[in-house]
Amino acid sequence: MSILHDLLAERGYLLVDGAMGTELFDRGLESGDSPERWNLEEQDRVASVHQAYVDSGSDIFLTNTFGGTSFRLALHKMEDQVFEINQAAAQIARRVADGADRKVLVAGSLGPTGELLDPMGSMTMETCQAAFAAQAEGLEAGGVDLAWIETMSSLDELRAAVAGVRQTTSLPICMTMSFDTAGRSMMGVTGTELGQLAQELDVVAVGANCGNNLADTEAALQEMQDTNPDLILISKANAGMPEWRGADLHYSGSPEIMAAQAHRVRAAGVAIVGACCGSSPAHIAMMRDVLDGTLDPPEVDVEVAATRFVAKKRTSRRRSRG
C-alpha cells in the first residue's frame, strides 16, 4: 500500500489541483519564458500558486516541473540543471504542504519530453528513460510523495518514464494520458490500451488529463474502467477549450462546468478528480464544494458521450458509497 492508498482510504476520494501555467502567467511569467526557471528565481510566486490550490481544498498538488526533463530544459539552455531545478520545485511544494492544516500530498509532475522515439525521431528508449530517471531523482530528493507522469500520448514513452522513475526512486507512480484526437491520444492510444498498461506496470493510479473535450476524456476513462473496475482512476480535464480574445487566451470551461464534470466522474467511480489547462483555484473550490455535498451540482449541458458514462455506472457507485 502507498501513501496515496492510505489517504484515499481515509477520505474516500481525493481532489487534485488545477492549472499551473495560466496561474504563473497571471503572476508575471512572460510568453516564451521557462516556468521551471521560476523554481530557482521566483520561488515565492510558485509557492503562492500551490498555496492557492491548498486553500481551495486540494488534497494533492503537482510541482512546477512539467517541462523538467533535460530535453525540455534544453530549450532554455538549462539542461545541466535538471537535478537542481526539480529538487527546488519539490522543496517549494513540500514547504507549502507541510504548512497545511491537514495532510496534503505533493506529486512530482513529469511531462512529455517533446521528442519522438526512434524510428519516428532520434530519441531512444534508453535516453528517454535516463531523462526521466534524472528528473525523478531530483524530485524525490526535494521531498515529493508521488511521481505524477502526465499528458503523455505514447505508450512507449510512458513505459520509459515509469522505468526511469523506478530506476532512481522508490516513489509510487500515477500516470495519465491526454485524449485529444477523436477519443485517442495523439499517437492513437485508446483508454483500453492505457488501462491494460496500467495493470502491466502496476502503477497506483491511472487516468486522463488535459484533452480536447470533456466527452472524450470521460469516454477514455470509461474504457479504462472497463479493463478493470478496480483501477484507481484519475480525471484532470481541461477547463473547456482555449479561445483568443484579442491578445488574451481564455478557456470556456467555467467553475460551474468543471464542478458538474467532477460530480459526473465521481458518481461514475473516479476516485481522484482535478482540472487541467485553464482552471484556477476558483474552479477547484467549487469542485470541492460539490464533491463534499455542500453545494448542489450545477445544471449544465452535457455531451452525449459524457452522459452515457454516468448512466452506466451510477447505480453501482451509489451502492458502494452506502
VOBA-1610 file (N, C-alpha, C; in pm, whole numbers, padded with zeros to 5 digits, always signed):
BEGIN
Met+00085-00120+00000Met+00000+00000+00000Met+00088+00125+00000Ser+00043+00227-00069Ser+00118+00351-00079Ser+00054+00461+00004Ile+00123+00573+00014Ile+00068+00689+00084Ile-00060+00738+00018Leu-00071+00718-00114Leu-00193+00755-00185Leu-00309+00666-00143His-00285+00536-00136His-00390+00444-00090His-00437+00481+00051Asp-00343+00515+00137Asp-00378+00547+00276Asp-00470+00669+00282Leu-00435+00774+00208Leu-00517+00896+00212Leu-00652+00874+00145Leu-00653+00793+00040Leu-00778+00762-00027Leu-00871+00681+00064Ala-00814+00589+00139Ala-00894+00510+00232Ala-00953+00598+00342Glu-00878+00700+00381Glu-00923+00791+00486Glu-01033+00885+00438Arg-01021+00935+00313Arg-01111+01042+00267Arg-01213+00999+00163Gly-01197+00881+00104Gly-01295+00832+00008Gly-01269+00873-00135Tyr-01230+00995-00154Tyr-01187+01045-00285Tyr-01088+01157-00259Leu-01012+01193-00362Leu-00910+01298-00346Leu-00926+01401-00456Leu-00907+01526-00419Leu-00914+01638-00513Leu-00773+01686-00545Val-00744+01694-00674Val-00613+01741-00721Val-00625+01888-00761Asp-00513+01954-00778Asp-00514+02096-00812Asp-00554+02118-00957Gly-00545+02245-00998Gly-00576+02283-01136Gly-00450+02323-01210Ala-00464+02416-01303Ala-00355+02454-01392Ala-00244+02528-01318Met-00122+02507-01364Met-00007+02582-01314Met+00030+02695-01409Gly+00038+02666-01539Gly+00087+02764-01635Gly+00011+02895-01637Thr-00123+02886-01646Thr-00202+03009-01652Thr-00192+03088-01522Glu-00177+03018-01410Glu-00160+03089-01283Glu-00025+03162-01278Leu+00079+03101-01335Leu+00209+03169-01338Leu+00205+03289-01431Phe+00134+03277-01543Phe+00119+03393-01632Phe+00049+03508-01559Asp-00049+03475-01478Asp-00118+03578-01400Asp-00024+03646-01301Arg+00084+03578-01265Arg+00180+03632-01168Arg+00303+03693-01235Gly+00299+03702-01368Gly+00407+03773-01435Gly+00493+03693-01530Leu+00473+03563-01543Leu+00551+03486-01638Leu+00522+03535-01779Glu+00626+03557-01858Glu+00610+03605-01995Glu+00609+03489-02092Ser+00538+03506-02204Ser+00536+03404-02308Ser+00678+03376-02357Gly+00714+03250-02364Gly+00847+03210-02405Gly+00942+03187-02290Asp+00907+03237-02170Asp+00989+03213-02052Asp+00973+03067-02006Ser+01069+03021-01928Ser+01060+02887-01872Ser+00990+02890-01737Pro+00875+02822-01723Pro+00813+02814-01590Pro+00906+02749-01488Glu+00986+02651-01532Glu+01075+02580-01440Glu+01185+02671-01386Arg+01225+02772-01460Arg+01326+02864-01410Arg+01278+02936-01283Trp+01148+02955-01276Trp+01093+03022-01158Trp+01115+02943-01029Asn+01139+02812-01040Asn+01169+02734-00920Asn+01298+02781-00854Leu+01384+02845-00930Leu+01510+02899-00878Leu+01501+03048-00851Glu+01427+03120-00935Glu+01432+03267-00931Glu+01308+03334-00873Glu+01195+03266-00872Glu+01069+03326-00824Glu+00995+03227-00734Gln+01063+03180-00632Gln+01007+03074-00551Gln+00880+03116-00478Asp+00872+03239-00433Asp+00753+03284-00362Asp+00631+03284-00453Arg+00649+03319-00580Arg+00536+03320-00672Arg+00490+03177-00703Val+00583+03087-00720Val+00546+02947-00739Val+00471+02895-00616Ala+00524+02924-00499Ala+00460+02880-00375Ala+00319+02936-00363Ser+00299+03060-00411Ser+00166+03121-00399Ser+00062+03046-00481Val+00102+02986-00593Val+00009+02904-00671Val-00028+02779-00593His+00072+02711-00541His+00044+02591-00460His-00047+02625-00342Gln-00016+02735-00275Gln-00094+02773-00157Gln-00239+02801-00194Ala-00260+02865-00308Ala-00397+02895-00351Ala-00476+02767-00373Tyr-00412+02665-00429Tyr-00483+02538-00450Tyr-00507+02463-00320Val-00412+02469-00229Val-00434+02408-00098Val-00551+02478-00027Asp-00552+02611-00033Asp-00660+02687+00031Asp-00795+02659-00034Ser-00793+02617-00161Ser-00917+02588-00232Ser-00967+02446-00206Gly-00886+02366-00137Gly-00931+02233-00098Gly-00860+02116-00160Ser-00750+02140-00231Ser-00679+02028-00294Ser-00617+01935-00190Asp-00632+01806-00214Asp-00566+01704-00133Asp-00428+01669-00189Ile-00410+01694-00318Ile-00284+01668-00389Ile-00256+01788-00477Phe-00131+01831-00486Phe-00097+01930-00587Phe+00035+01893-00652Leu+00051+01939-00778Leu+00164+01899-00861Leu+00273+02006-00859Thr+00397+01961-00863Thr+00511+02052-00868Thr+00518+02125-01002Asn+00590+02235-01003Asn+00608+02316-01124Asn+00725+02259-01207Thr+00706+02135-01253Thr+00815+02065-01323Thr+00766+01991-01447Phe+00657+02036-01505Phe+00603+01969-01623Phe+00709+01956-01732Gly+00790+02058-01752Gly+00896+02055-01852Gly+01032+02034-01790Gly+01041+01948-01690Gly+01163+01933-01612Gly+01262+01829-01658Thr+01240+01769-01776Thr+01343+01679-01829Thr+01452+01759-01899Ser+01565+01696-01921Ser+01675+01762-01991Ser+01634+01804-02132Phe+01547+01726-02196Phe+01502+01761-02331Phe+01429+01894-02333Arg+01338+01912-02238Arg+01259+02037-02236Arg+01342+02154-02183Leu+01424+02128-02084Leu+01507+02235-02028Leu+01611+02283-02127Ala+01650+02198-02222Ala+01748+02238-02324Ala+01696+02352-02409Leu+01565+02366-02421Leu+01507+02476-02498Leu+01540+02611-02436His+01574+02609-02306His+01609+02732-02234His+01753+02730-02184Lys+01833+02638-02244Lys+01975+02625-02210Lys+01995+02594-02061Met+01908+02509-02006Met+01916+02471-01865Met+01928+02321-01847Glu+01969+02250-01951Glu+01971+02104-01944Glu+02070+02049-01843Asp+02165+02134-01800Asp+02262+02088-01699Asp+02214+02116-01557Gln+02088+02160-01542Gln+02034+02194-01411Gln+01913+02108-01373Val+01903+01991-01432Val+01786+01906-01410Val+01766+01877-01261Phe+01869+01828-01196Phe+01855+01792-01055Phe+01821+01915-00971Glu+01893+02023-00992Glu+01875+02144-00912Glu+01734+02200-00926Ile+01685+02207-01049Ile+01553+02266-01073Ile+01443+02179-01015Asn+01450+02048-01036Asn+01346+01960-00984Asn+01350+01950-00833Gln+01466+01947-00775Gln+01476+01946-00630Gln+01418+02073-00571Ala+01451+02188-00630Ala+01400+02315-00579Ala+01247+02320-00588Ala+01192+02274-00700Ala+01047+02273-00716Ala+00980+02188-00609Ala+01038+02071-00582Ala+00983+01982-00481Ala+00993+02045-00342Gln+01101+02113-00315Gln+01118+02177-00184Gln+01018+02289-00164Ile+00992+02367-00268Ile+00889+02472-00259Ile+00755+02410-00223Ala+00719+02305-00298Ala+00591+02238-00276Ala+00584+02174-00139Arg+00693+02114-00096Arg+00696+02047+00033Arg+00668+02145+00147Arg+00727+02265+00138Arg+00705+02366+00243Arg+00558+02405+00251Val+00494+02418+00136Val+00352+02453+00135Val+00269+02340+00195Ala+00296+02218+00153Ala+00219+02104+00202Ala+00237+02086+00352Asp+00360+02101+00399Asp+00386+02082+00541Asp+00324+02191+00627Gly+00294+02304+00566Gly+00231+02413+00641Gly+00080+02407+00642Ala+00021+02309+00573Ala-00124+02296+00567Ala-00180+02242+00698Asp-00308+02266+00721Asp-00372+02222+00844Asp-00429+02080+00832Arg-00394+02011+00723Arg-00439+01874+00700Arg-00332+01805+00616Lys-00344+01676+00599Lys-00250+01602+00517Lys-00272+01637+00370Val-00168+01687+00304Val-00172+01719+00162Val-00051+01653+00096Leu-00073+01587-00017Leu+00035+01518-00085Leu+00095+01603-00197Val+00225+01592-00212Val+00297+01659-00320Val+00329+01557-00428Ala+00283+01584-00550Ala+00308+01495-00663Ala+00408+01562-00756Gly+00515+01491-00787Gly+00616+01543-00877Gly+00572+01527-01022Ser+00547+01639-01090Ser+00499+01637-01228Ser+00611+01604-01325Leu+00588+01502-01409Leu+00680+01465-01516Leu+00602+01465-01646Gly+00623+01568-01728Gly+00554+01578-01855Gly+00632+01517-01968Pro+00574+01512-02088Pro+00642+01450-02202Pro+00769+01525-02240Thr+00861+01454-02303Thr+00988+01513-02343Thr+00974+01611-02459Gly+00867+01594-02537Gly+00852+01674-02657Gly+00926+01617-02777Glu+00990+01502-02759Glu+01066+01437-02865Glu+00992+01310-02909Leu+01025+01265-03030Leu+00970+01140-03081Leu+01072+01028-03066Leu+01022+00911-03031Leu+01110+00795-03017Leu+01147+00738-03153Asp+01264+00678-03158Asp+01310+00605-03276Asp+01207+00496-03312Pro+01167+00476-03437Pro+01229+00529-03559Pro+01167+00658-03609Met+01062+00710-03543Met+00999+00833-03589Met+01084+00955-03556Gly+01165+00943-03452Gly+01253+01052-03412Gly+01389+00998-03372Ser+01467+01085-03308Ser+01604+01046-03274Ser+01620+00998-03129Met+01516+01012-03047Met+01525+00971-02907Met+01511+00820-02895Thr+01600+00757-02821Thr+01591+00614-02796Thr+01520+00589-02663Met+01477+00467-02642Met+01416+00430-02515Met+01514+00452-02401Glu+01642+00427-02426Glu+01743+00441-02322Glu+01763+00586-02282Thr+01772+00676-02381Thr+01791+00818-02348Thr+01664+00877-02286Cys+01550+00827-02329Cys+01424+00873-02271Cys+01415+00831-02125Gln+01442+00705-02097Gln+01440+00657-01959Gln+01539+00733-01872Ala+01657+00758-01924Ala+01759+00830-01848Ala+01714+00971-01813Ala+01642+01037-01905Ala+01593+01172-01879Ala+01493+01174-01765Phe+01401+01078-01766Phe+01303+01073-01658Phe+01367+01027-01526Ala+01465+00941-01535Ala+01534+00897-01413Ala+01602+01014-01344Ala+01667+01101-01422Ala+01735+01217-01365Ala+01635+01315-01304Gln+01523+01336-01373Gln+01422+01427-01319Gln+01363+01372-01190Ala+01328+01245-01190Ala+01267+01184-01072Ala+01361+01187-00952Glu+01489+01170-00979Glu+01587+01174-00869Glu+01584+01309-00799Gly+01578+01417-00875Gly+01569+01549-00815Gly+01440+01570-00739Leu+01330+01521-00795Leu+01201+01537-00728Leu+01198+01462-00594Glu+01249+01340-00593Glu+01249+01265-00467Glu+01340+01331-00364Ala+01454+01382-00410Ala+01546+01450-00317Ala+01482+01573-00255Gly+01392+01636-00329Gly+01324+01755-00277Gly+01206+01724-00188Gly+01161+01597-00184Gly+01058+01559-00088Gly+00920+01532-00141Val+00904+01501-00270Val+00769+01469-00318Val+00721+01335-00262Asp+00591+01319-00259Asp+00530+01195-00210Asp+00503+01096-00322Leu+00481+01148-00443Leu+00441+01066-00557Leu+00512+01114-00682Ala+00525+01025-00779Ala+00563+01065-00916Ala+00434+01069-00997Trp+00414+01180-01069Trp+00290+01202-01144Trp+00326+01224-01290Ile+00323+01118-01370Ile+00358+01123-01512Ile+00232+01164-01588Glu+00236+01276-01660Glu+00112+01332-01713Glu+00123+01376-01859Thr+00003+01387-01921Thr-00013+01443-02056Thr+00066+01365-02160Met+00079+01236-02141Met+00150+01152-02235Met+00061+01115-02353Ser+00123+01084-02466Ser+00048+01038-02583Ser+00099+00906-02637Ser+00220+00863-02595Ser+00283+00741-02644Ser+00297+00638-02533Leu+00256+00515-02560Leu+00273+00409-02461Leu+00420+00380-02435Asp+00503+00388-02538Asp+00646+00361-02518Asp+00711+00470-02432Glu+00672+00595-02452Glu+00728+00699-02367Glu+00681+00682-02222Leu+00558+00637-02206Leu+00508+00607-02071Leu+00590+00496-02007Arg+00616+00390-02082Arg+00698+00281-02029Arg+00836+00332-01988Ala+00895+00415-02071Ala+01027+00469-02040Ala+01022+00559-01917Ala+00916+00637-01903Ala+00902+00725-01787Ala+00889+00644-01659Val+00805+00543-01661Val+00787+00459-01542Val+00918+00389-01507Ala+00986+00336-01607Ala+01114+00270-01582Ala+01216+00369-01526Gly+01216+00491-01577Gly+01308+00592-01528Gly+01283+00628-01383Val+01157+00648-01348Val+01123+00678-01208Val+01169+00565-01117Arg+01145+00443-01159Arg+01182+00328-01076Arg+01332+00303-01073Gln+01403+00355-01172Gln+01548+00338-01175Gln+01617+00413-01063Thr+01564+00531-01028Thr+01634+00617-00932Thr+01555+00647-00805Thr+01429+00604-00797Thr+01348+00636-00679Thr+01263+00517-00638Ser+01198+00532-00524Ser+01100+00433-00476Ser+00961+00496-00470Leu+00938+00600-00548Leu+00812+00673-00542Leu+00695+00594-00600Pro+00577+00601-00537Pro+00456+00549-00601Pro+00430+00630-00729Ile+00372+00566-00830Ile+00357+00630-00960Ile+00210+00639-01001Cys+00169+00759-01040Cys+00041+00782-01108Cys+00074+00822-01252Met-00012+00785-01346Met+00015+00824-01485Met-00114+00855-01558Thr-00107+00959-01642Thr-00223+00999-01721Thr-00181+01030-01864Met-00275+01009-01955Met-00255+01044-02095Met-00358+01149-02135Ser-00328+01221-02242Ser-00420+01319-02297Ser-00491+01258-02417Phe-00623+01256-02411Phe-00704+01200-02519Phe-00767+01317-02595Asp-00702+01353-02704Asp-00739+01477-02771Asp-00757+01462-02922Thr-00764+01338-02970Thr-00779+01315-03113Thr-00889+01211-03134Ala-01012+01256-03138Ala-01128+01167-03156Ala-01129+01056-03052Gly-01102+01091-02926Gly-01106+00995-02818Gly-00981+00913-02801Arg-00878+00943-02879Arg-00750+00874-02867Arg-00641+00977-02837Ser-00527+00927-02793Ser-00414+01017-02775Ser-00359+01056-02913Met-00271+01154-02915Met-00212+01200-03041Met-00145+01086-03116Met-00096+00986-03042Met-00029+00871-03104Met-00124+00753-03124Gly-00253+00777-03109Gly-00352+00674-03140Gly-00387+00579-03028Val-00345+00608-02906Val-00368+00518-02793Val-00512+00533-02743Thr-00575+00423-02710Thr-00711+00424-02654Thr-00707+00413-02502Gly-00819+00444-02440Gly-00829+00427-02296Gly-00812+00281-02255Thr-00861+00189-02340Thr-00845+00046-02312Thr-00697+00009-02305Glu-00620+00057-02401Glu-00477+00026-02403Glu-00405+00084-02282Leu-00444+00204-02240Leu-00381+00263-02122Leu-00419+00186-01997Gly-00544+00143-01986Gly-00585+00064-01871Gly-00509-00067-01862Gln-00487-00129-01975Gln-00411-00254-01977Gln-00265-00230-01938Leu-00207-00118-01985Leu-00069-00088-01950Leu-00056-00059-01800Ala-00156+00008-01743Ala-00152+00038-01600Ala-00143-00090-01518Gln-00215-00192-01560Gln-00209-00320-01489Gln-00074-00388-01511Glu-00023-00379-01631Glu+00106-00439-01663Glu+00218-00376-01581Leu+00216-00243-01568Leu+00322-00172-01498Leu+00298-00161-01348Asp+00177-00196-01304Asp+00143-00196-01161Asp+00163-00057-01098Val+00109+00046-01164Val+00113+00181-01106Val-00003+00195-01009Val+00002+00298-00923Val-00101+00309-00820Val-00230+00370-00872Ala-00221+00455-00977Ala-00341+00517-01032Ala-00315+00555-01177Val-00424+00563-01255Val-00412+00591-01398Val-00533+00672-01441Gly-00516+00750-01547Gly-00631+00827-01592Gly-00604+00916-01711Ala-00686+01020-01721Ala-00680+01113-01833Ala-00666+01255-01782Asn-00581+01332-01850Asn-00572+01475-01817Asn-00565+01554-01946Cys-00580+01685-01933Cys-00578+01776-02048Cys-00690+01735-02143Gly-00663+01712-02270Gly-00764+01660-02361Gly-00836+01767-02441Asn-00905+01720-02544Asn-00973+01808-02637Asn-01110+01852-02587Asn-01178+01765-02514Asn-01310+01799-02460Asn-01345+01702-02348Leu-01445+01737-02272Leu-01483+01655-02157Leu-01538+01519-02199Ala-01612+01517-02310Ala-01671+01390-02353Ala-01564+01287-02388Asp-01461+01328-02461Asp-01353+01234-02496Asp-01279+01187-02372Thr-01255+01279-02278Thr-01188+01241-02155Thr-01269+01137-02079Glu-01398+01160-02067Glu-01483+01070-01992Glu-01501+00936-02063Ala-01504+00938-02195Ala-01514+00812-02270Ala-01387+00729-02250Ala-01271+00794-02248Ala-01145+00722-02225Ala-01142+00663-02086Leu-01192+00737-01987Leu-01198+00686-01851Leu-01289+00563-01843Gln-01400+00567-01918Gln-01490+00452-01920Gln-01420+00329-01975Glu-01339+00348-02079Glu-01265+00236-02137Glu-01165+00180-02037Met-01098+00266-01964Met-01005+00218-01861Met-01078+00139-01754Gln-01191+00193-01712Gln-01270+00126-01608Gln-01317-00011-01655Asp-01349-00021-01783Asp-01395-00148-01838Asp-01284-00253-01840Thr-01158-00211-01850Thr-01049-00310-01848Thr-01033-00372-01711Asn-01064-00295-01606Asn-01051-00344-01469Asn-01122-00246-01376Pro-01237-00285-01320Pro-01312-00193-01235Pro-01240-00156-01106Asp-01131-00226-01074Asp-01058-00197-00951Asp-00947-00092-00970Leu-00926-00046-01093Leu-00826+00058-01115Leu-00863+00185-01040Ile-00766+00250-00979Ile-00787+00383-00922Ile-00773+00482-01036Leu-00882+00550-01069Leu-00884+00638-01185Leu-00867+00784-01149Ile-00803+00857-01241Ile-00778+01000-01227Ile-00846+01073-01342Ser-00921+01178-01310Ser-00975+01269-01412Ser-00923+01409-01383Lys-00850+01466-01480Lys-00794+01601-01464Lys-00806+01672-01598Ala-00928+01703-01634Ala-00959+01753-01768Ala-00937+01904-01779Asn-00920+01949-01904Asn-00910+02093-01930Asn-01042+02163-01896Ala-01030+02290-01860Ala-01148+02373-01837Ala-01195+02429-01970Gly-01253+02341-02050Gly-01301+02383-02180Gly-01190+02398-02282Met-01221+02468-02389Met-01127+02490-02498Met-01073+02633-02495Pro-00945+02650-02531Pro-00888+02785-02532Pro-00946+02871-02644Glu-00969+02997-02612Glu-01023+03091-02710Glu-00944+03221-02701Trp-00902+03274-02814Trp-00831+03402-02816Trp-00933+03516-02813Arg-00914+03605-02720Arg-00993+03729-02713Arg-00894+03844-02720Gly-00873+03891-02842Gly-00768+03990-02861Gly-00632+03925-02839Ala-00555+03980-02748Ala-00422+03925-02719Ala-00425+03827-02603Asp-00542+03801-02546Asp-00552+03716-02427Asp-00617+03582-02461Leu-00568+03478-02394Leu-00621+03343-02413Leu-00715+03310-02298His-00836+03273-02332His-00936+03238-02231His-00985+03096-02254Tyr-01028+03031-02147Tyr-01084+02897-02156Tyr-01234+02903-02129Ser-01308+02821-02203Ser-01454+02829-02199Ser-01516+02759-02079Gly-01439+02676-02011Gly-01496+02597-01902Gly-01502+02673-01771Ser-01620+02712-01730Ser-01639+02787-01606Ser-01625+02694-01485Pro-01613+02750-01366Pro-01615+02666-01245Pro-01739+02577-01238Glu-01853+02630-01286Glu-01976+02551-01283Glu-01965+02428-01373Ile-01909+02446-01493Ile-01893+02334-01585Ile-01801+02227-01527Met-01690+02272-01468Met-01595+02176-01414Met-01646+02110-01287Ala-01725+02181-01209Ala-01784+02121-01089Ala-01886+02015-01127Ala-01963+02042-01231Ala-02059+01943-01279Ala-01986+01820-01334Gln-01875+01844-01404Gln-01796+01732-01456Gln-01736+01650-01343Ala-01689+01718-01239Ala-01634+01647-01123Ala-01740+01558-01059His-01861+01609-01050His-01971+01531-00992His-02001+01409-01079Arg-02001+01427-01212Arg-02029+01314-01302Arg-01926+01204-01285Val-01798+01240-01294Val-01696+01134-01291Val-01685+01070-01154Arg-01707+01149-01050Arg-01703+01090-00916Arg-01818+00991-00899Ala-01938+01027-00944Ala-02052+00937-00936Ala-02029+00810-01015Ala-01946+00819-01118Ala-01917+00702-01202Ala-01801+00619-01151Gly-01741+00658-01039Gly-01639+00575-00979Gly-01498+00626-00986Val-01476+00744-01042Val-01341+00801-01046Val-01304+00850-00906Ala-01188+00809-00858Ala-01150+00836-00718Ala-01068+00964-00701Ile-00998+01008-00806Ile-00910+01124-00795Ile-00951+01223-00904Val-00993+01340-00862Val-01053+01437-00954Val-00982+01571-00941Gly-00954+01633-01054Gly-00894+01767-01055Gly-00926+01834-01187Ala-00844+01931-01224Ala-00864+02002-01351Ala-00729+02038-01408Cys-00728+02071-01537Cys-00601+02095-01605Cys-00603+02236-01666Cys-00559+02249-01790Cys-00538+02381-01851Cys-00661+02471-01839Gly-00637+02596-01804Gly-00744+02693-01796Gly-00820+02695-01665Ser-00792+02602-01577Ser-00861+02600-01448Ser-00784+02686-01348Ser-00849+02716-01238Ser-00794+02807-01138Ser-00835+02761-00999Pro-00786+02826-00895Pro-00835+02793-00761Pro-00985+02806-00746Ala-01046+02898-00821Ala-01192+02912-00815Ala-01261+02786-00866His-01207+02727-00972His-01263+02601-01022His-01252+02491-00915Ile-01134+02481-00856Ile-01110+02374-00758Ile-01199+02394-00635Ala-01217+02517-00593Ala-01301+02545-00475Ala-01445+02500-00498Met-01498+02529-00617Met-01636+02487-00644Met-01644+02335-00659Met-01544+02275-00719Met-01542+02129-00728Met-01541+02067-00589Arg-01464+02123-00499Arg-01460+02075-00361Arg-01598+02081-00297Asp-01664+02195-00312Asp-01797+02213-00251Asp-01898+02114-00306Val-01894+02092-00437Val-01989+01999-00498Val-01959+01855-00456Leu-01832+01819-00459Leu-01796+01681-00422Leu-01823+01654-00274Asp-01805+01755-00191Asp-01833+01738-00048Asp-01982+01742-00016Gly-02064+01784-00113Gly-02208+01790-00091Gly-02256+01917-00026Thr-02170+02018-00012Thr-02213+02145+00046Thr-02274+02237-00059Leu-02264+02199-00186Leu-02321+02276-00296Leu-02381+02177-00394Asp-02503+02204-00442Asp-02565+02117-00540Asp-02488+02122-00672Pro-02482+02010-00744Pro-02414+02011-00874Pro-02479+02113-00967Pro-02402+02199-01031Pro-02460+02296-01124Pro-02527+02225-01241Glu-02633+02284-01293Glu-02701+02229-01410Glu-02637+02289-01535Val-02568+02204-01610Val-02502+02247-01733Val-02532+02146-01842Asp-02514+02189-01967Asp-02531+02097-02080Asp-02419+01994-02078Val-02455+01870-02106Val-02359+01760-02102Val-02356+01692-02238Glu-02235+01665-02290Glu-02224+01594-02416Glu-02280+01453-02401Val-02329+01397-02510Val-02391+01265-02508Val-02297+01159-02454Ala-02171+01162-02498Ala-02076+01060-02453Ala-02055+01067-02304Ala-02051+01187-02250Ala-02032+01202-02106Ala-02154+01151-02031Thr-02274+01176-02086Thr-02396+01131-02021Thr-02399+00978-02012Arg-02358+00910-02118Arg-02357+00764-02115Arg-02263+00712-02008Phe-02151+00779-01989Phe-02053+00737-01889Phe-02116+00735-01751Val-02195+00837-01718Val-02261+00843-01588Val-02369+00737-01576Ala-02453+00726-01680Ala-02568+00638-01671Ala-02528+00493-01648Lys-02416+00453-01705Lys-02376+00313-01697Lys-02330+00273-01558Lys-02273+00368-01482Lys-02208+00330-01357Lys-02272+00389-01232Arg-02369+00477-01247Arg-02418+00549-01131Arg-02474+00457-01023Thr-02553+00355-01061Thr-02619+00270-00963Thr-02519+00194-00877Ser-02420+00132-00940Ser-02325+00052-00863Ser-02241+00141-00772Arg-02211+00262-00814Arg-02132+00351-00728Arg-02213+00392-00605Arg-02341+00416-00623Arg-02422+00453-00506Arg-02425+00339-00404Arg-02429+00215-00451Arg-02427+00104-00356Arg-02298+00102-00278Ser-02184+00122-00347Ser-02056+00112-00279Ser-02035+00227-00182Arg-02100+00341-00208Arg-02085+00457-00117Arg-02179+00446+00001Gly-02273+00358-00004Gly-02365+00342+00108Gly-02476+00443+00108
//
